[in-house]
Amino acid sequence: MSGGITAAGVAAAASVVSTIYTLTKSSDGGGGAAAAPVAPVVTEPIKTPTPNDASTKAAERASIAEQLRRRGRASTILTDTGATDTLG
């Protein structure tokens, strides 16, 4: 056989379709009209920060201040600000 459509293949496909139809008909309460789907809850969109916003500018200033505190000799692991002796 070259894989063509046969009577046995058509019968098997019809059986599968019949079974699926029977299962879906019995699962929705007898084939009546299906209930309308529940609408999803819509939430308010998140506000995107803008470059000229006051809170964005404040966050930028705080970030720059933090970066300035972390730089230089005072930021190295060898620096001990509480010790009276010198290192190294």
N, C-alpha and C positions, 0 to 999 in steps of 0.2 A: 504494500500500500504506500501511496505517496503522501499520506497525511491529509487527505481531502475530508470534506464533510460527510459523515456517515449517519445513518439512522440512529445508531447507538449513541453517538456523540450528541445529536440533537435531543434525544430522549433524556440523556443525563443533564444537559443544560436546562431543559424544561423542568426537570425535577428540582434542581437547585433553585431556580427562579420561583417555583411554586412554594418551596419551603421558606424562602426568604419572605415572600408575600404573606404567607400564613403567620409567620412569627411577628412581622411588623403590624399586621392587622390585629393580632391578639394582644400586642403590647400597648396599643393606644386606646384600648377600651372598646373594641368592637368595630373599628373602621369608621367611626364618626369623624367629624371635623377635629383637627388637632387644635389644642389650646394655643393661643398666641404666645410667642416667646416673651419672656420678661425683658424689658428694656434695661440696659446696663446703667449703673449710677454714674453720672457725669460729675467730675470734680472740677473745681476752679483751676485753670492752668497756673503753673508756677511763673512768677514774674522773673523775666530775664534781667540780670543786672546790666545797667548801662554805664558807660565810662564817665558820664558827668553826674551820676547819682551821688548824693552826699554820703550814703553808707559805703559805696564803692571807694570813694576817695578816702574815707576814714580807714577802711581796711587796707588800702594801698599804703597810707602813711604808717600804719601800725606794722605792716610787713617790712617796710624800709627801715623803720626804727629797730626792729628785731634783727635785721641783717647787719645793721651797723653795730649792734651790741655783740654780735658773734665774730667780728673781724678783728684782726690785729693780734698782738702778742697776748692780750688778755684772754683770747679765745682758745689758745693752745692747751693741750692736755698737760704740758709740763708746768704751766703756771699754777701756783698755789697761792691764792690771795690771802690766806689766813696764816701763812708761815712767815717767820721772821728771818729764816736763813735763806741763802740763795741756792738755786738748783744748779747742778752740773758743774 
